[in-house]
């Protein structure tokens, strides 16, 4: 049975200024998705630093700049960008899941939206 090829957006709401664990995760995910015949799109609020950008692209990743919308005009603009990317899934980290963002993603045609909760809690 042949698995369908997916186009996955990993959206990290964090400026990539160094090669840390989250950037390493993005690189590993891109390598694995590409090796399995899928497409990896990575979104950051600003362009990642050059060395990381080069490694992500070399691994098969596509990099885009996306920002969480603040208001209707920005939400409409984000929806247009997302629709053009033709995504099968969005995986968001450090994004506001209890906001209008999931609605914008769904209205833009993304069938699967997943958020990771990366907040540390003390006990």
C-alpha positions as CSV (number, residue, x, y, z in Angstrom):
1,X,0.0,0.0,0.0
2,X,1.4,3.4,-1.1
3,X,1.3,6.2,1.5
4,X,0.0,9.5,0.2
5,X,2.5,12.4,0.1
6,X,1.7,15.1,2.7
7,X,2.7,18.7,2.8
8,X,3.3,19.6,6.4
9,X,3.9,23.0,7.9
10,X,5.8,23.2,11.1
11,X,5.2,26.7,12.5
12,X,7.5,27.7,15.3
13,X,6.6,31.1,16.9
14,X,10.2,31.7,17.9
15,X,13.0,33.6,16.3
16,X,15.6,31.1,15.2
17,X,18.9,32.9,16.2
18,X,21.0,29.9,17.3
19,X,21.1,26.2,16.7
20,X,19.3,24.9,19.8
21,X,17.1,21.9,20.5
22,X,14.0,23.4,18.7
23,X,16.0,24.2,15.6
24,X,17.5,20.7,15.7
25,X,14.0,19.3,15.9
26,X,13.0,21.2,12.8
27,X,16.0,19.9,10.9
28,X,15.3,16.3,12.0
29,X,11.6,16.6,11.2
30,X,12.5,18.0,7.7
31,X,15.0,15.2,7.1
32,X,12.5,12.5,8.1
33,X,9.5,14.0,6.2
34,X,11.6,14.3,3.0
35,X,13.1,10.8,3.4
36,X,9.5,9.5,3.6
37,X,8.4,11.3,0.4
38,X,6.6,14.2,2.1
39,X,7.1,18.0,1.9
40,X,8.3,20.0,4.9
41,X,7.5,23.7,5.1
42,X,8.9,25.6,8.1
43,X,7.4,28.9,9.3
44,X,9.1,31.3,11.6
45,X,8.2,34.9,12.5
46,X,11.5,36.1,11.0
47,X,14.1,34.5,8.7
48,X,16.2,32.0,10.5
49,X,19.9,32.7,10.7
50,X,21.8,31.8,7.5
51,X,23.5,28.6,8.7
52,X,20.2,27.1,9.9
53,X,18.4,28.3,6.8
54,X,21.0,26.6,4.6
55,X,20.8,23.3,6.5
56,X,16.9,23.3,6.4
57,X,16.9,23.9,2.7
58,X,19.6,21.3,2.0
59,X,17.4,18.8,3.9
60,X,14.5,19.5,1.6
61,X,12.7,22.2,3.6
62,X,10.9,25.2,2.4
63,X,11.0,28.3,4.7
64,X,8.3,30.9,5.0
65,X,7.8,33.8,7.3
66,X,4.4,33.8,9.1
67,X,3.1,35.9,12.0
68,X,0.2,35.4,14.2
69,X,-2.5,37.8,13.0
70,X,-3.6,40.7,15.1
71,X,-6.9,41.8,13.7
72,X,-9.1,41.0,10.8
73,X,-7.0,42.4,8.0
74,X,-4.0,40.4,9.1
75,X,-6.1,37.3,9.5
76,X,-7.4,37.6,6.0
77,X,-3.8,38.0,4.7
78,X,-2.6,35.0,6.6
79,X,-5.5,32.9,5.3
80,X,-4.5,33.8,1.7
81,X,-0.8,32.9,2.4
82,X,-1.8,29.6,4.0
83,X,-4.2,28.7,1.1
84,X,-1.4,29.3,-1.4
85,X,0.9,26.9,0.5
86,X,-1.6,24.1,-0.2
87,X,-1.0,22.3,3.2
88,X,-2.3,19.0,4.5
89,X,-1.3,19.7,8.1
90,X,-0.1,22.5,10.3
91,X,1.8,21.7,13.5
92,X,2.2,24.8,15.7
93,X,4.6,25.3,18.6
94,X,4.4,28.4,20.8
95,X,1.3,29.5,19.0
96,X,-1.9,30.7,20.7
97,X,-4.2,27.7,20.3
98,X,-7.1,29.5,22.1
99,X,-7.4,32.3,19.6
100,X,-8.8,32.9,16.1
101,X,-5.7,31.2,14.6
102,X,-7.2,27.7,14.4
103,X,-10.3,29.2,12.7
104,X,-8.2,31.0,10.2
105,X,-6.2,27.8,9.4
106,X,-9.4,25.8,8.9
107,X,-11.1,28.5,6.8
108,X,-7.9,28.5,4.7
109,X,-8.5,24.8,3.9
110,X,-6.0,23.1,6.2
111,X,-7.6,19.7,7.1
112,X,-5.4,18.9,10.1
113,X,-4.2,21.4,12.7
114,X,-2.1,20.3,15.7
115,X,-0.7,22.4,18.5
116,X,2.2,21.4,20.9
117,X,2.0,22.8,24.4
118,X,5.6,23.7,25.2
119,X,4.9,25.5,28.5
120,X,6.8,24.4,31.6
121,X,4.7,24.0,34.7
122,X,6.0,23.8,38.3
123,X,4.3,21.6,40.6
